[in-house]
Amino acid sequence: MSAPSTSITLRLPDGFQGLLEGLALAVLRAQPTDVVAFAAQHFQKLLEQRE
């Protein structure tokens, strides 16, 4: 079964691609068992660095 084809164009907010690429690289390097918890910690660190 395949999903029906839709033609939706989404625009990524500025900085979003880099944010996700940074997370992806960090996950690949660390190989965490709990990716969700790792992502939460990753983004918390980014917030702390920004302040």
Secondary structure, DSSP 8 states (H G I E B T S, - for coil): -------------TTHHHHHHHHHHHHHHH--S-HHHHHHHHHHHHHHHH-
